[in-house]
Amino acid sequence: MSSIRTTEGTNRHLPALSDVLIGVVSLLIFGAALLATLDWPIEAARFPRFISGIGLLCTLLFLGTLAFRSLTTGPTVTQDTEGGPQESQTTEDPADEESVDVGYVFASAGAKEWVQTLLWLGAFFLLTYLFGVYIAGVTFAFLYLKYGASKSLVYCLVYSVVLGGSLWMLFSYFLGLPLPSGIFDII
Amino acid sequence: MFEALASGLGQVVQPTILLTMLVGMCIGFVTGILPGLGGPVTLAILLPFAFGMDPVQGFAFLIGIWIVTSTAGDITSVLFGIPGEPTSAAAVMDGYPLTRKGQSGRALGALLTSSALGGILGMIVLALTITLIRPLVLAIGPPEFFVLTVLGLTFVITLAGNNLLKGFIMASLGLLVAVVGIDPELGLPRYTFGSLSFWDGVDIIPIVIGLFGGAEVLQLMLSKRSISQTVEPDVNSLGQRARGILDALKHWSVIVRSSAIAIVIGMLPGLGGSVSQWLAYGHAKQTSKHPERFGKGAIDGVVAAGATSNAKDGGQLVPTIAFGIPGGAATAVLLGGLMILGLTPGAEMLTVNLDLTMSMVWIAVFANVIAVSIALLGVKYLSKLTHISGPVLIPAIVMLLMVGTYSVNNDYVDVFVMVGAAAIGVICLRWNWPRVPFLLAVVLGGFTESYLSLSSSMFGTEWLTRPGVLTLFAVIVGSLTIGALPSLRKWKLRREVSQESTK
């Protein structure tokens, strides 16, 4: 996904909206962090003030660079990485790149998939908070496999019971670690 | 020293000792695979079992656990993109893209081979230097430590490639997260938002799990596909593993350099494996003939990350044994183990008990070789997990992420931190911002602040002129210059195209 392209026919290179938004949010974070340090004694404030100042400066420079580029006339060359991050692409075979790129998955997923996925995860965390990890885990496994992966009833039952049992055996029985318990925990 | 080495070997090659080591290794393998439950936690839980063992048997048990957790953590990084330990995060960068290409066998072959060779190199250095290293380590003071942390950050910022400013912004954000908690000088809460849970700061484990694992879970749920995107039946065959092993051997210089970085950083108390892996990775990228492939499945990236995972152990044992100053969290627990076994770190371990020290070296070498051999044999089966449908893996992975995160401090706040880190990870992947400078800044922030504060209070501004500090500053400038080259090339190219089009 990392290719050079020119934006023929346009006189201005518009920066990616995402970069502008992330830059602005970072600017707000660094600004707030810097403001917070003003109430602290110098010994406690020195380092946070220094790093929030550096962060603020870098973000301003970054946004300034974006603005400068957008004002530059003539066709521009951009690194086409939208939906294709540097960190997670593949290698020697360019044909494979798109299919294995995690960023591409995020970029290409529709609103429906996003909402469904976030609802599933939100439900798991809510169930864990309410009933503890065992009930939440077994229920989530059963429902997700049944409705998210369309598996058979028996498959879902066996999987969820084995998963819950294995976790209990490993963490509670052998290692004796406390696991997340819910406010209505009954196990 | 050679007599002590021979005596140490004689004490280790006993059926009871080897069996104890294997038991420790089995436990270490299981817990190393689980995100969040790394070497330090496992060692802490199992430390009481070493009570009553004789010293060599105790070493076999504890070091067997410790060595294998690193190796197992690397395996999950490559197969699932979820680091089993914070020190395995760099293996995700190139190992996981190879897995998604159906080359998990090759990636694991290279990673495990480099890990074993790095581990053996680390132990050789430990054996050779343990009696000589004392003056050298004592010569490094807070100013050098401070500049080393800055160097670590610089190396990683240069990984941001085309946009160093993005790297700086992410590193600054990470440093802000690192200063959350009680101020070390006055005891004042900073950025805690009124929550007592943040008084001890933000733990690194939920951040690693969220940043890498959370993003991976989301993409599996969205794509509903298996982790490996290929269907060729022979991708994990013996040939693939052999190719990986050959890749590692071909990149022997990367192994040597990465191991050297890991050993030296490992010797510096506190910095540990979370830093050395990224330093080695950054160095491998800067010196590679194909730096553009890094982060996309570069085999030398896998080799560099693998070599550090066990090489650091040898380095960390040096200050632990020689001064009783642990090099990292795991060695801090191991130090407790030494006490339980009736040993006192320091001069005694380098003189009258030198044979026991050498037995530790042998145990670590054996544990490395056995762990990697077994893992290489098991790669074929482990790799099959990556061909299982994504939705089938999801419930198990989500549960493990939740349990791994919660078990760090038994606090729901860590779960919220993990979710927040996952959101950052997704944003970074989706819109091409670098995650690693953020992560390393969180790791290094506390050290950076305390070493800076110590340097200023001990030396005023004179520390800036110390030879070690100046040398390290020169390396930082060189590293930033090399890191800025791609951006300069891109700018030049843009200008040329712009000029041509205006003609």
Interface residues (C-beta under 8 A of the other chain):
Chain A: S2 I4 T6 A16 S18 D19 I22 G23 S26 I29 F30 A33 A36 W40 P41 E43 A44 R46 F47 P48 I51 S52 I54 G55 C58 T59 L61 F62 T65 T72 G74 P75 T76 V77 Q79 T81 E82 G83 G84 P85 Q86 E87 S88 Q89 T90 T91 E92 D93 D96 E97 S99 V100 V102 G103 V105 F106 A107 A109 E113 W114 T117 W120 L121 F124 F125 T128 Y129 V133 G137 F140 A141 Y144 L145 G148 A149 K151 Y159 S160 L163 L167 L170 F171 L175 G176 L177 P178 L179 P180
Chain B: V30 T31 L34 L37 I45 G81 M93 Y96 P97 L98 R100 K101 A160 G161 N162 N163 L165 K166 F168 I169 S172 L173 L175 L176 V179 D183 E185 L186 L188 R190 Y191 A215 E216 V217 L218 Q219 M221 L222 S223 K224 Q229 E292 R293 G295 K296 G297 A298 S389 P391 V392 I394 P395 A396 V398 M399 M402 V403 Y406 S407 N410 Y412 V415 V419 V426 I427 C428 L429 R430 W431 N432 W433 P434 R435 V436 G445 T448 E449 L452 S453 K490 L493 R494 V497 S498 S501 T502
